[in-house]
């Protein structure tokens, strides 16, 4: 299958970008960091002999896709992937909705996959049109009273038909410790609501319909035992929340949606192999890191805009915002990530981006092929809009013209751009992109001299919130 591409040419410019010589000069340092990630991290992780400056070493995300595929090939039913497929496929005929409770990395990857791969109006389709796959909602990522109340009422109203399945929903609750306030509070509300709706059937169904993804021995794990959950999936040791999209954290919701999880993991493996073996000049991960790092260091590009050219990838951009911000925003270092969706945001942000403070690089994410038939503008006898001259042009052709026009305009005002080019949107390509961005984030963090794992600032807000609630 085709690998995504990276084109940095819009940033290689003596006047406003970086030079090829600067990019080449980072080759040896980035090669050493690649060796550290591929070889040293694994040895240190496996042996437990991790230097203090690399604690925590949540590096397992890198080899996790291979681990999961190998385990599935060895023993399909007993492997975690096999168990995930059994639970999700086994419930498709019994439920019509799934609510995913989680915050940050515990839900953002799943939401990105849903929006990228499912029909944009998936939740509004009939059960038949969804192929009996459930509607999916996300909560536990805030403490917004009205939003929670509205979703509870939506779940009570059931699906769009009268079958037993359309009156029943499931809960996927994701938290490594079980102690994260937003998710724990939501679970306190959604669990009794589900139990009440099940009525007399609760004793037979509650343990099937609550699917936890958590660590071993924490609060959520213990609660799952009390509820009698038939399956409890793990947030793997050595995998931080924002790096967990290709673990059960992302795979369980994806399997409920019927997405091809095998292709997702195979895409990540393909990116791993490319990262490990491709020459520096052709290595999409290392080139992405080099260009963006140099722009930040030498051109003051402290804001990194991920400019996605399809609505389907907006949540993927938000997932990356969290990944980059929490990983590398430490010790007074790290750029500020920002996602825009074009052409929509050309009519809201672009004036400032093009002629405001020149502190941004624009990493375009461009999809080469659409999933549906290309729609032409069409000829009309009502030509008051003056569009008949482009009646034969299709929406993808207009999008291509907008991409080129926007890049040309940015370059004319001295603003650097790059292009991440996806052959199409499917789970294999998403697996590549998730893995590329996670690897790049780690490499760049180390290039900055910081540990990209851990999030001490986030932990402080949690402590303060509990203190404000009168908790020790």
ZAKEKOL-21424 format. One record per residue (C-alpha): x, y, z. Coordinates in steps of 0.001 Angstrom, whole numbers, plus 500000, padded with zeros to 6 digits. Layout:
<nodes>
[node [X Y Z]]
...
</nodes>
This chain:
<nodes>
[node [500000 500000 500000]]
[node [501099 503571 499306]]
[node [503005 505484 501955]]
[node [502168 509078 502744]]
[node [504599 511704 501452]]
[node [506173 514856 502832]]
[node [507038 517813 500598]]
[node [509005 520589 502354]]
[node [509669 522641 499213]]
[node [507400 525475 500361]]
[node [509761 526059 503284]]
[node [513077 525828 501460]]
[node [513799 529452 500687]]
[node [516731 531720 501479]]
[node [514493 534698 502240]]
[node [511838 533283 504568]]
[node [512495 529585 505085]]
[node [515389 527222 505624]]
[node [518154 526177 503301]]
[node [518935 522715 502065]]
[node [522343 523059 503711]]
[node [520692 523643 507096]]
[node [518516 520565 506625]]
[node [521530 518485 505608]]
[node [523477 519706 508632]]
[node [520989 518025 511006]]
[node [521402 514633 509356]]
[node [523966 513147 511737]]
[node [522226 514379 514887]]
[node [518839 513079 513751]]
[node [520395 509754 512724]]
[node [521780 509404 516259]]
[node [518361 510202 517748]]
[node [516786 507594 515470]]
[node [519239 504998 516743]]
[node [518441 506008 520314]]
[node [514724 505566 519718]]
[node [514981 502316 517758]]
[node [517685 500551 519772]]
[node [518609 502274 523037]]
[node [515088 502995 524277]]
[node [514041 499368 523796]]
[node [517066 498046 525662]]
[node [516596 500487 528529]]
[node [512849 499827 528719]]
[node [513219 496042 528679]]
[node [516024 496035 531248]]
[node [514452 498648 533506]]
[node [517788 500469 533565]]
[node [516451 503903 532570]]
[node [518553 507006 533314]]
[node [516894 509560 535589]]
[node [516701 512174 532830]]
[node [514631 509802 530670]]
[node [512061 509009 533352]]
[node [509312 508301 532494]]
[node [510327 506345 529385]]
[node [506898 505753 527817]]
[node [508499 504479 524633]]
[node [506495 501285 524162]]
[node [504070 502950 521744]]
[node [506793 502605 519111]]
[node [506929 498814 518996]]
[node [503375 498200 520248]]
[node [501779 497784 516769]]
[node [504157 494925 515940]]
[node [503543 493360 519363]]
[node [499792 493386 518880]]
[node [499847 491946 515369]]
[node [502282 489204 516403]]
[node [500151 488275 519405]]
[node [497047 488088 517207]]
[node [498776 485867 514667]]
[node [500018 483583 517438]]
[node [496702 483145 519256]]
[node [493789 485015 517757]]
[node [491145 484319 520396]]
[node [493342 484823 523458]]
[node [495166 487910 522136]]
[node [493972 491332 523181]]
[node [493029 492144 519594]]
[node [491016 488944 519390]]
[node [489218 489787 522618]]
[node [488466 493308 521365]]
[node [486963 491947 518143]]
[node [484909 489391 520066]]
[node [483393 492008 522375]]
[node [482684 494598 519670]]
[node [481342 492147 517097]]
[node [479373 490300 519753]]
[node [477494 493428 520784]]
[node [476701 494852 517353]]
[node [473352 493040 517232]]
[node [472450 494012 520803]]
[node [473099 497761 521001]]
[node [472552 500885 518919]]
[node [474856 503378 520663]]
[node [478195 503515 522470]]
[node [479289 506323 524749]]
[node [483054 506647 525101]]
[node [484050 508241 528405]]
[node [487591 509603 528467]]
[node [489621 512791 528306]]
[node [492718 513861 526376]]
[node [494517 510918 524855]]
[node [491833 508606 526202]]
[node [489320 509746 523604]]
[node [490878 512112 521052]]
[node [492389 509395 518862]]
[node [489136 507443 518750]]
[node [487213 510558 517804]]
[node [489775 511335 515097]]
[node [489308 507853 513618]]
[node [485536 508085 513690]]
[node [485452 511465 511954]]
[node [488068 510421 509399]]
[node [486652 507039 508438]]
[node [482910 507106 509094]]
[node [480168 508928 507222]]
[node [480120 512548 508473]]
[node [476512 511989 509552]]
[node [477079 508506 510955]]
[node [475010 509104 514090]]
[node [472070 510357 512057]]
[node [471903 507330 509767]]
[node [469406 504541 510298]]
[node [470623 501337 511853]]
[node [470451 499614 508467]]
[node [472439 502376 506789]]
[node [475109 502015 509484]]
[node [475336 498268 508898]]
[node [474187 497731 512506]]
[node [477268 499553 513761]]
[node [476418 501738 516772]]
[node [476117 505480 516969]]
[node [479041 506803 518989]]
[node [479213 509707 521435]]
[node [482083 511118 523493]]
[node [481833 512453 527041]]
[node [483882 512524 530223]]
[node [486158 515044 528516]]
[node [484718 518034 530334]]
[node [482465 518870 533266]]
[node [479871 520695 531165]]
[node [476566 520160 532969]]
[node [474289 520949 530023]]
[node [476234 518792 527549]]
[node [476185 515791 529895]]
[node [472480 516197 530638]]
[node [471689 516468 526941]]
[node [473577 513274 526088]]
[node [471912 511354 528920]]
[node [468526 512392 527522]]
[node [469613 511504 523977]]
[node [470603 508009 525089]]
[node [467293 507505 526879]]
[node [465430 508282 523665]]
[node [467054 505332 521883]]
[node [467634 504837 518182]]
[node [465459 505488 515152]]
[node [463538 502205 515254]]
[node [461612 500033 517697]]
[node [463838 496960 517969]]
[node [465245 495886 521331]]
[node [468783 496745 520191]]
[node [467794 500320 519372]]
[node [466738 500879 522956]]
[node [470069 499723 524382]]
[node [473504 501347 524585]]
[node [476972 500476 525916]]
[node [479638 502374 527844]]
[node [483343 502317 527003]]
[node [485148 504009 529893]]
[node [488832 504785 529412]]
[node [491154 505864 532215]]
[node [494456 504322 533221]]
[node [494035 505147 536909]]
[node [490316 505671 537110]]
[node [490984 508786 539146]]
[node [490790 511450 536440]]
[node [488076 513794 537682]]
[node [486208 514514 534450]]
[node [485926 510869 533388]]
[node [485212 509532 536873]]
[node [482434 512083 537423]]
[node [480860 511218 534080]]
[node [481001 507491 534853]]
[node [479202 508203 538135]]
[node [476348 509656 536068]]
[node [476262 507367 533028]]
[node [476604 504051 534886]]
[node [473436 504369 537020]]
[node [471571 505746 533995]]
[node [472480 502624 532024]]
[node [471620 500368 534951]]
[node [468231 502060 535355]]
[node [467410 501726 531676]]
[node [468247 498013 531769]]
[node [465876 497477 534692]]
[node [465472 493808 535533]]
[node [467921 492911 532758]]
[node [470769 494748 534521]]
[node [471981 491622 536316]]
[node [472496 489874 532958]]
[node [473569 492813 530798]]
[node [475432 495433 532839]]
[node [478684 493450 532898]]
[node [478490 493003 529125]]
[node [477655 496614 528283]]
[node [480301 498332 530429]]
[node [483673 497928 528714]]
[node [486580 499452 530692]]
[node [490025 500235 529303]]
[node [492297 500839 532255]]
[node [495437 499893 534164]]
[node [495671 496973 536550]]
[node [494797 497560 540181]]
[node [493596 501168 539892]]
[node [490252 502643 540858]]
[node [488549 501884 537549]]
[node [489928 498354 537502]]
[node [488544 497720 540991]]
[node [485207 499250 540051]]
[node [485038 497035 536975]]
[node [485471 493983 539212]]
[node [482644 495213 541449]]
[node [480350 495738 538441]]
[node [481221 492310 537079]]
[node [482525 493491 533706]]
[node [483074 490469 531479]]
[node [486076 492034 529743]]
[node [488571 494631 530954]]
[node [491119 495865 528425]]
[node [494469 497328 529360]]
[node [496174 500642 528866]]
[node [499607 499086 528297]]
[node [502461 499831 530659]]
[node [505002 502145 529064]]
[node [502409 503890 526891]]
[node [501396 507410 527888]]
[node [497849 508602 527302]]
[node [498574 510845 524331]]
[node [500610 508022 522708]]
[node [497884 505398 523253]]
[node [495761 505755 520108]]
[node [497038 502435 518663]]
[node [496450 500555 521917]]
[node [493052 499322 523202]]
[node [492373 502981 524059]]
[node [491752 503648 520369]]
[node [491168 500114 519127]]
[node [488113 499338 521278]]
[node [486037 502293 519966]]
[node [487348 501668 516443]]
[node [486259 498031 516587]]
[node [482773 499028 517747]]
[node [482564 501274 514669]]
[node [483625 498367 512466]]
[node [486845 500048 511334]]
[node [489681 497878 510044]]
[node [491960 497742 513084]]
[node [494357 495331 511405]]
[node [495028 497788 508591]]
[node [495418 500566 511161]]
[node [498201 498674 512924]]
[node [499757 497549 509633]]
[node [499937 501208 508578]]
[node [501801 502043 511790]]
[node [504190 499129 511206]]
[node [504834 500381 507656]]
[node [505731 503813 509045]]
[node [508019 502228 511647]]
[node [509880 500340 508925]]
[node [510170 503456 506801]]
[node [511483 505463 509765]]
[node [514046 502798 510641]]
[node [515351 502125 507137]]
[node [514812 505125 504826]]
[node [517746 507408 504080]]
[node [517653 510785 505767]]
[node [516850 512663 502540]]
[node [513815 510433 501908]]
[node [512695 509865 505483]]
[node [509329 511601 505982]]
[node [509644 511592 509784]]
[node [513162 513017 509950]]
[node [512542 515557 507190]]
[node [509347 516742 508926]]
[node [511274 517169 512183]]
[node [514241 518878 510545]]
[node [512264 521484 508611]]
[node [509874 522370 511422]]
[node [512612 522460 514065]]
[node [514853 524671 511963]]
[node [511996 527065 511219]]
[node [511330 527393 514936]]
[node [514973 527855 515877]]
[node [516184 530083 513036]]
[node [513048 531840 511812]]
[node [511091 532213 515040]]
[node [508168 530076 513861]]
[node [506772 529497 517324]]
[node [503280 528590 516074]]
[node [502896 525382 514082]]
[node [499684 525304 512093]]
[node [498349 521950 510931]]
[node [496225 523053 508000]]
[node [493928 520163 507068]]
[node [492176 520373 503714]]
[node [489199 518183 504598]]
[node [486696 518383 507421]]
[node [487270 514675 508077]]
[node [490683 515384 509612]]
[node [489784 518205 512000]]
[node [489778 515943 515061]]
[node [493059 514392 513958]]
[node [494505 517900 514037]]
[node [493150 518399 517555]]
[node [494668 515044 518582]]
[node [498032 516301 517289]]
[node [497602 519615 519110]]
[node [497449 517709 522391]]
[node [500286 515357 521460]]
[node [502703 518157 520600]]
[node [501653 520579 523327]]
[node [501856 518116 526230]]
[node [504993 516402 524978]]
[node [507260 519288 524079]]
[node [505771 522283 525877]]
[node [508190 522149 528824]]
[node [511071 524078 530316]]
[node [510044 527213 528426]]
[node [510447 525359 525120]]
[node [508231 523935 522418]]
[node [506062 525503 519734]]
[node [502334 526191 520004]]
[node [500256 523848 517801]]
[node [497112 525054 516054]]
[node [494690 523235 513745]]
[node [492819 524934 510916]]
[node [490336 523428 508458]]
[node [490384 524786 504933]]
[node [488898 526236 502956]]
[node [486583 527014 505887]]
[node [489130 528849 508007]]
[node [490500 530894 505114]]
[node [487465 533071 505802]]
[node [488201 533460 509508]]
[node [491916 533098 510341]]
[node [493750 533554 507081]]
[node [494031 537345 507018]]
[node [495959 537270 510288]]
[node [497966 534227 509237]]
[node [499073 535802 505989]]
[node [499675 539373 507057]]
[node [499787 539303 510850]]
[node [502753 538326 512991]]
[node [505135 536238 510894]]
[node [505592 533528 513517]]
[node [503941 530536 511852]]
[node [504696 527585 509617]]
[node [501797 525944 507796]]
[node [501911 522153 507519]]
[node [499210 521312 504996]]
[node [497578 517883 505178]]
[node [496296 517126 501687]]
[node [494277 514077 500599]]
[node [494861 513081 496985]]
[node [491613 511192 496342]]
[node [488052 511582 497568]]
[node [485907 508625 498640]]
[node [482786 509586 496716]]
[node [482109 510636 493129]]
[node [483401 514124 492380]]
[node [480579 516677 492287]]
[node [480622 519197 489432]]
[node [479420 522773 489972]]
[node [476927 522280 487152]]
[node [475304 524540 484562]]
[node [472232 526548 485517]]
[node [469808 528827 483677]]
[node [469877 530941 486833]]
[node [473384 532293 486281]]
[node [473031 535367 488455]]
[node [475902 533914 490524]]
[node [478094 533934 487427]]
[node [479247 530332 487939]]
[node [478477 528878 484502]]
[node [482031 529538 483347]]
[node [483239 526835 485749]]
[node [480197 524581 485407]]
[node [482361 521583 484493]]
[node [484779 522047 487390]]
[node [484407 519633 490307]]
[node [484696 520363 494033]]
[node [488042 518483 494218]]
[node [489345 520659 491369]]
[node [488238 523804 493209]]
[node [489931 522499 496368]]
[node [493185 521905 494460]]
[node [493040 525446 493093]]
[node [492484 526763 496617]]
[node [495450 524822 498018]]
[node [497821 526108 495355]]
[node [496407 529620 495582]]
[node [496777 529699 499354]]
[node [500348 528378 499292]]
[node [501306 530883 496583]]
[node [499782 533736 498593]]
[node [501567 532671 501778]]
[node [504899 532412 499958]]
[node [504411 535870 498412]]
[node [504141 537249 501947]]
[node [507156 535276 503179]]
[node [505277 532511 505042]]
[node [506732 528967 504858]]
[node [504586 525917 504105]]
[node [505009 522153 503843]]
[node [502690 519461 502488]]
[node [501871 516110 504099]]
[node [500254 514228 501231]]
[node [497913 511331 501989]]
[node [496999 509037 499077]]
[node [493498 508655 500579]]
[node [491806 508394 503951]]
[node [491536 504894 505338]]
[node [492750 503140 508453]]
[node [496066 502091 506887]]
[node [496944 505691 506025]]
[node [495710 506883 509430]]
[node [497959 504323 511119]]
[node [500891 505736 509164]]
[node [500020 509317 510064]]
[node [499427 508654 513777]]
[node [502743 506842 514040]]
[node [504651 509412 511990]]
[node [503486 512273 514196]]
[node [504139 510412 517455]]
[node [507666 509444 516410]]
[node [508366 512973 515142]]
[node [507202 514451 518440]]
[node [509608 512281 520431]]
[node [512542 512977 518101]]
[node [511939 516727 518193]]
[node [511588 516730 521987]]
[node [514988 515140 522297]]
[node [516396 517548 519746]]
[node [515192 520302 522088]]
[node [516879 518605 525039]]
[node [513674 517739 526904]]
[node [511915 514508 527834]]
[node [508844 514298 525569]]
[node [507128 511872 527946]]
[node [505232 512858 531087]]
[node [503138 515991 531690]]
[node [504033 517618 535011]]
[node [501994 520760 534311]]
[node [498793 518787 533785]]
[node [499342 516919 537021]]
[node [499560 520243 538872]]
[node [496142 521393 537658]]
[node [494647 518101 538829]]
[node [496113 518593 542303]]
[node [494828 522150 542463]]
[node [491342 521136 541339]]
[node [491104 518477 544013]]
[node [492349 520966 546608]]
[node [489652 523425 545548]]
[node [487073 520690 546007]]
[node [488204 520177 549565]]
[node [489987 516889 548883]]
[node [493329 515966 550336]]
</nodes>
